[in-house]
Amino acid sequence: MTVKFQHRTLEDKILLAITGAATLVLSPFLVLSILAGDIANSLVDVVAVGGIFAIFLGVWFTSRIKLFSGIFAFVAQVTILIGIHVKGAGLIYWVFPIIIASFYLLPTLIASLFNFVLITIACFLTFQQFDSFTFPRIIASFVVTNLFSLIFSVFMQNKNRQLSNKDKVNQIHNNILELIASSSKLSKILPAIINGIENEIPNALCSVLLVDKKGRRLLVGAAPSLPNYYNQAIDGLTIGHGIGAWAEAAFSSKRVVVPDIASHPGWVDWTELTQKAQLASCWSEPIIGNNGKILGSFVIYFRKQYSPKTEEFKLIEQFVNLTRIAIEREKADKLIWQQANYDSLTYLPNRNLLYEHLASAMTQADRDKKELAVAMLDLDKFKAVNDTLGHAAGDIVLVECSKRIKGCIRKSDIAARLGGDEFIIVLRDAISPEDIEALGRKLSDALAKPYFIQDESVYCTASIGIAFYPSDAADMDALLKNADQAMYKAKARGRNSVHYFASGSIQITEENNAP
């Protein structure tokens, strides 16, 4: 089955165009030769037209471009030599386009050899037909044409190779940018970046080290080609001057090149480790964020002493920039998620994350056929703190309150801030009524203790309402509503107390008096 013309490769289209045009151009000459009864011309034209048309058909039906390119070059050279032998030196000027075309149709070395044979035979067949002035100049023009065609062919091959490499690098860039745009994790993006570099720089072994949260140490982000024992040894090393290329680059914010690790003073403490890992040279590029802060270090190792080339520096800079984008994107994603799901003052989960956790807890309770409890908590007289001491003092109370709440509950429980002075606690794993009662007392006692603000003791007790799932409510909205009703009833009954919601009624279980 033939391939449609528009779906063929550029090489297919060019060879089809050349062979098709040559067939059309030479066919009238064949017809004229036959009409004139010139047997010699007819034979030459038949060979030329028939051979070229056969190649056209071969490319059209098989798309084996390399095979038929070679056949076309061979047929063209044989045909012109037959023509020169039959018709004489008048056809020798057709040798020039064939010399040029051979470098397009054949590999450079083979084209050079074929052209040498073509020029030699053509000159041998015609040397007696030219005078001593013309013949040497024809030979010289053949040689110059062949030489220029050779140089141009090599130049174009290098250009094509560069374009191909550039396209390959661009494709890698695009793949990495797609990963970044889709918010893929660094654990997936960094190995893709490293693989891209290692494919472009032969024998390179790369790693990405990331600055920790305190900005003091470098942690291994990705190093798929390095031994595990090496990665474990350098993981968590302090950033500083003279501590390997990676720490030095992060410390100085400058590129560090070490052509010979064994003789470099900054690697003295790591000589045994690098020898075991067979690492002989390296260079490190700092990864600097848009705000000027160090994000990490990009390290490239070699097993032999090696000095990077200018184009390799440029390549690494491109990939380091991609690494920076990926790191900053993940930081931005984490910040956005944090702001969307956590309270910015107390760092407790907010309403959005609470609903997610509560839905999961209710599903688990249904699966395990157990109950869970929700405690709604509101600070008593909190408005007075804001009015008398200011909102900054109120913020201090809220932060301290959140710490006290987290100190009272288990790790499996969930504490969240709904807004203002309202908090909610999800008690998972069906603790007993006695435990719920004890927890209520513990929370009341902890929150009733004084808050020390501006050299004053401030008291803010809490009213707590508790509802159970599924005994008090069949869904999330009803559960939260009933816990909220229980909490407001606690406030109405004197505050600083814990109340249960049961069968639509409120039961007082405890009431304390604040100092």
C-alpha positions, 0 to 999 in steps of 0.5 A: 500500500502506497503512502500519500504524498502529504504524509511522506518524509521530506527526503521522500518528497525531494527524491520523488520530485527529482526523479519525476522531473528528470523523467519528464525532462529526458523523455522528449529526448528519447522520443526525438532519438527514436524518431531520428533513428539514432540507435546510439542516442536511443540506447543512452536515453532508454537507460537514463529514462528507464533507470530514473523512472524505475527509481521513481516507482521504487521510492513511490511504492516502498519509501526505501529512500536510502536504497534508491538514493544510492541506486539513483546516484549509481545510475546517473553516473553510469548513464553519463559515462555511457553517454560520453563513451557513445556520443563523445565529449559533448556530454561531459558537462553533465558530470558537474551536476552529478558530482553535486547530486552525489553528495546529497544522495550518498554518504560523504565518503562513498560520494567522494569515492564515486565522484573520483571514479566518475571524474577519472573515467570521464577524463580517460574517455575524453582526454584525446578530444580536448586540446592541451589548454582546455583539458587541464581546466576541465579536470581542475573544474571537476576537482574544485566542484568535488571539493566545494561539494564535499565541504558544503556537504560536511558543513550541512551535515554538521548543521543538521546535526546541530539542529537535530541536537537542538530539536532533541534538547527542545523536546526534552525541555518541552517534556519537562515543562509539561511535567512542571505545568501539570504540577508533577512532584519534584521526585518525578521532574528532577530525574527527568532533568538529569536523564536529559543532561546525561543523554546530551553530555556523554559519561556525565553523572548528575545529581540535584541537591536541595537546600533544607528548610533552614537553609543550612544543609543540602539534601539529595533531591535526585541522583539516579546514576550515583551509588546509593552509598555516595548519596547517603554520605553527602545527604545533609552536609552543611553548606560552606566554603571549601566543602566539596563543589556542591556546598561551595557553589551553594555557599558562594552562589557561583559555579565551581569547576573541579577538573581533578577531585583527587588533587583538590583541597576541598575534597580531601575529606571525601577522597576515599568516598570519591575513589570508591564511587570512581568519580574523578572530576565534577562541576557544580552550578548553584540553583538561585531563585528569583528572589536571589536565595539559594535553592540548591546545587546542580552537580555533574560528575565524570569518571575521568579528569574532565574540563567542561566545554563552553557549549556544555556550560550553556546546556547546563545553565538551561537545565538549571533554569528548568530545575529552578522553575520546578523547585519554585513551582512546587514551593508555590503549589505547597504555599497555595495549598497551605493557604487554601487548607490551613488557618494562617494564624494558628496553622490548624486546618481550616474549614475546607480541610476539615470537611475533607478529613471529617468525610474520610473519618465518617466513611471509616466509621461506617466501614468499621461500624463505629461511632465518632464524635465532633466537639464544637468549641467557642471561647467565652468572653473573647470579644472583651480581650479584643476590645480591651487589649487589642486584636494583637492580644486576641491573636496571641490568645488564639494561637495559645488556645490552638496549642492547648487544644492540640496538647489535649487530643490524640494524634489520630484526632483532628483539630481545626479553626473555623474562624474567629474564636470557633474551633472544632475537634473530630474524635476518631476511632470511637473512644468511650463515653468516659473518655469523651467526658475526660477529654471535655474536662481536660479541654475545659481545664486547659483553656481555663488557665490564664493567658499571659499578655502584656504583663497581665493574666487574661482568662478565656474559658470555652463552651463545648458542644459534642455530637456523635455520628451516626447516633446524633446525625446521619450526615456531615451537615446535620452532625456539625449543626447539632454540635453547634447547637450543643455549644450554643446551649452551653453558652446559654447555660453559663459558659465554661461547660461541656454539653452533649446533643442527644435525641434533639435535646441538650444535656448538661454534663459539667459547668465550671466557673472561671476565675 
